[in-house]
């Protein structure tokens, strides 16, 4: 019993720690500044930047939005589950996160990462957001997409419209999960989306968690580990989302902050053996070389 209490105390400590870090950074940027941030399109290839294996990438300053590094940042590519950030932002826009919403049978048929929820049960939007963003659960994304847009056929257009409101005009989304479909984005557009997500207080509290304890309707619990192993390795890293399909390759949107400085990195089309190591390398380079 003592060990169990100690474990849950640690989880609360980690969660409140990243939440406090998030709140202090959020106050530095206004909502209008986020909406207007252009994230420049000029070619930037610093000779001192380390090589990374992702086919498409961009690194931006999370405060100013200034581009520090980019690689094929405007080429269309599938982005897998990183597009769940758009699903999450739509849920935030809808509001009332503690409202309980129903599980429909069609929401439960998605594969492969899933909670195996039962039709007819109810969960809060907040609970499903945590499962979707921390552990990339696809049934949670399907349920939230259905809830936000009214159907699985209307969620894609809603996501695309919302992305364009953030300046991400070079993207087309079809589903809430990022699973294979006729959809695409670019590293630059995903940086714009990540910029908005990074500066949302609710989402930052979620994506920095190394674990999340999910409670089922029957009171059974399951400890979900973050797919973004960076947040499990160091407090330097505080989000945001991973993704993978055969078409997209390994994808990662990662954020890191330290001593008042913060960066957002988008990597698309990488490999398992490189994706996190490359993130650590180029983020360390950014902390060493940017003002």
Secondary structure, 3 states (H helix, E strand, C coil): CHHHHHHHHHHHHHHHHHHHHHHHHHCCCCHHHHHHCCCCCCCCCCCCCCCCCCCEEEEEECCCCCEEEEECCCCCECCHHHHHHHHHHHHHHHCCCCCEEECCHHHHCCCCCCCCCCCCCEEEHHHHHHHHHHHCCHHHHHHHHHHHHCCCCCHHHHHHHHHHHCCCCCCECCCCCCCCCCCEECHHHHHHHHHHHHCCHHHHHHHCCCEEEEECCCCCEEEEECCCHHHHHCCCEEEEEEEEECCCEEEEEEEEEECCEEEEEEEEEECHHHHHHHHHHHHHHHHHHCC
